[in-house]
Amino acid sequence: MAAPGRESGPGPDRLRVILLAERETVLNRVASLDATLAELVRSRESSNDDDEHDPEGVTLSSEWSRLSGLADDARAELAQIDAALGRWAAGHYGICERCGNPIPAERLEVRPFATRCVRCASERRP
């Protein structure tokens, strides 16, 4: 069975282009967050201040925790995109992992790394 977008619809490689563009965006976000985290670590190492008791603004620890969470989320999204590109290369992209039916191209345009069709994704069963 051909992957959505390969036979008709939004263009033969439109969904792959969307995936690649999203991957580039997420890679840039990861790089930016990593750079900000590295700067925060440098600031923390060079500072003798006890920012935990500073009534002004966010503490370095809080900011580090927030940025680390954002970076982890971005890396998880990157892994989903890479897995989708792997499914594309294997010819399985756009096929629901649960029921085996095609995932509509419209869903993949909105959520290009989706692994389930709308019906299966909306069900609460594992």
N, C-alpha and C positions, 0 to 999 in steps of 0.2 A: 504494500500500500504506500503510495507516495505521500510525502509530508505535505501539510497544508502550505499553500503558496507556491508549490513547485508545479502544479498542474494548471491552476487558474487563480483568479482572485486578484490580490493586490500586486501581483508581479512575481516572477519565478524566485527571485532571491530577496524580496522585500523583507521578509521576516528575519532572514539571516543578517541583512544590513542593519535592521533594528537591533538585533542581538549584539552585533559588533560595535555599533554606536553606543549602546548602553554599557558595554564592557569598557570602552574607552572612558566614558564618563565616570564609572565606578573606580577604574584604575586611578584617574586623576584625583578623585575624592580620597582614596586610600593614601596616595602620595602626600596630599595636602595634610591629612590628619596625622600621618606619621611624622611629617616635618614639624607640625605644631606640637606634637607630643615630645619630640626630641628637644625642641626649644624649651618646653616646659620643664623637662628633666634637667637641662642645663641651668635654667633659672633656679630650680630647686636646689641643685648642688652648690651653686655659688651664693646662695642666700643663707644667712644665719638667722633670719627673722623667723619668729614663731607665727606663721600666718594662720594657724589654727585658732588663734585667739584674736585675730584682727576683725574688728566689727565692720570694717569697710570691705565690701565686695565678697567675691567667692574665694574660698581658700584654694591653694595650689592642689591639695589633695582632692577636693571636690572637682576641680577642673580636670585633673588627670583622670579621675574616674569617669567623668562625662565623656571626655575625648576617647578614652579607651573603649567605652561602650559603643560609641559611634564608629570607631575603626573596626571593631569586631563585627558590627552589623554590616559594614561595607564589605568586609572580607567574605562574610557569609553570602551576601548578594553576588559577589564576584564568583564564588564557588557555584552558585545556582546557574549563573550565566555560562560558565565554563562547562557545566554538566549539560546544559541545553545545546551548546555548540558540539559537544561530544555526541549527543543524540542525533543532531543534524548530520554529522559526518557518518554515523552508523546507519542513517536512513530511518531512524525511529522518532525524529522530532515531530511533535504535533500529534502524537498518538497517546491517548490516555493510558497511564500506567495501571489503572485499576480495571477498566472495562474493555480496553483495546479499541475503542471508537476514536475517530478523528476529533481533535480539539479544534473548534471553530477558529478560523484565521482572525476573526474579530477579537476573540479572547487573547490570542497570542500577540496581537498588536498591542494590547493593553498590558498584558503580563507575559512577555516573551519567553520566560523560563517556566511557564506553567507546565505541570506534569499530569494534570487531570482535567477532564472536561468539566463544564459548569455543573452538570448533574452530580458527578462523583465528588467534586470539590465541595459542594454544598452539603453533602451527607456527612454526618459526624462519626461514622464508623471508620475504624483504622483500615 
